[in-house]
Amino acid sequence: MTDANYESFLRTCFAHQEMILISGYDCDLYRDVLAGWKIDQVHTTAECGAKREECLWINPAAADALQRQSG
């Protein structure tokens, strides 16, 4: 996918009110387009021992539902 494709995908997700979670890596494009979404980060080890920081981008509807569920 091109950066333009990713941006279009992210803007479409941002516009929806349903619960949405996106798994990916931290980058400026995601931070800019998904401003206001919660980010859970996990340090992982990828192929050949490369260190990575994976991110779960959680929109407000999903974050609210998770908060209610956890009490």
ABEGO torsion letter per residue (X at the ends): XBAAAAAAAAAAAAABABBBBBBBBBBAAAAAAABGBBBBBBBBBBBGGBBBBBBBBBBAAAAAAAAAAAX
